[in-house]
Amino acid sequence: MNKSENHFNKFLVLWSGEFISAIGSGLTSFGLGVYVFEQTGKASAIALVTLLAFMPALLLSAPTGVLADRYDRRVLMVLGDSLSAVGLVFILICMLRGEAQLWQICVGVTISSVFYSLLEPAYKATVTDLLTPEQYTKASGLVGIAGSAKYVISPVLAGFLLTVSDIKLLLIIDICTFFITVASTLVVRSGIVSKKSEATTSFLRELNDGWGAVTENRGVLILVMMGAVITFFLGFIQTLSAPMLLAFSDSATLGLAETICASGMLVSSVLVGIISIKKGYAKILSTTLLFAGIFMVVFGLREDLLLICISGFLFFAMLPFANSSLDYMVRTNIKNELQGRAWGLIGIISQLGFVAAYALSGVLADYAGKALKIGVGRGAGSLIVVAGLLLSVTAVVLYQMKSVRQLEKRGVS
């Protein structure tokens, strides 16, 4: 077995741990969404929990990206995985003492998100450590499979478990998965040298170096900025699909529908991992985003479970192709020694759209449902339709940008 194959096998061990972690996180995410909606009946409450579970990790990703370049990336991953369980334990304790209040859930998910911020930049940079450029798209497909587990396996499993138990069981399972993921990270750490830089410059200087790595290539900068626009629209369907479905169904139906929809991501992630995209990245990115927007429109049109499942499946099927293409164009145009801090900044910029969507979508859905007298469910569906239309327009604009199309022809050593 050559060195490249050995490193890819280590990547598979690391990926397996993240796959299990994603399932556990999905159980908690689904359970808390149902729990909060049943308590409040408001889409804005779900959006608030989603926002606080997401924003701290996003805002801290730049400094933790610098840490990923300065220190052993696998150690940071172990700390991020294990310490993020603290927030879940806090929520579990509150529930064991009685009903957890909304503010307690918000505190718990915020704590978990803060520590999780150590994980993401280190994980992305470790992929670069372990693999050759030829293996990037194949690995991206596998990473997509792990990410899809949160949406494919977790919802139907959580929906079933909620019929025989309650959310406390979901939290316990999620907490237990941290032991497995930490163990897999420690296995990968053995025998692999992390490509870290010496701490010879200031923290702010290294942040500035990361910013320079993003901005020195106009195409990379535009792609990252457009990523923020794209994630804004995607954030609407991510946040509002649960209140839209819960308005005319129950948690078990919601879990089944979410699993069917998200299985589209699993199917296409497997395809990406098998076929390995080799050219036409900009065209694939724009085309798949265009169709993703169209399927979002269909998803939000009516309270028709069959239509929702079909359009949702096709929507999620578009995302791995878009993600793999975007990942390749960015990754191959940033120097390896700057990957950690660059990905930290890229995460902040490109995902600010999610923050804005989480902050606005729930409030707008509640307002639209009340103002138009159509209820929170249809208010959520209407906003998903609008977001889908705007995503399709954005995809067309993106393909017209020459500097983005040229990224697939460039690269750094």
Secondary structure, 3 states (H helix, E strand, C coil): CCHHHHHHHHHHHHHHHHHHHHHHHHHHHHHHHHHHHHHHCCHHHHHHHHHHHHHHHHHCHHHHHHHHHHCCHHHHHHHHHHHCHHHHHHHHHHHHCCCCCHHHHHHHHHHHHHHHCCHHHHHHHHHHHHCCHHHHHHHHHHHHHHHHHHHHHHHHHHHHHHHHCCHHHHHHHHHHHHHHHHHHHHHHHCCCCCCCCCCCCCHHHHHHHHHHHHHCCHHHHHHHHHHHHHHHHHHHHHHHHHHHHHCCCCHHHHHHHHHHHHHHHHHHHHHHHHHCCCCCHHHHHHHHHHHHHHHHHHHHHCCCHHHHHHHHHHHHHHHHHHHHHHHHHHHCCCCHHHHHHHHHHHHHHHCHHHHHHHHHHHHHHHHHHHHCCCHHHHHHHHHHHHHHHHHHHHHHHHHCCHHHHHHHHCCCC
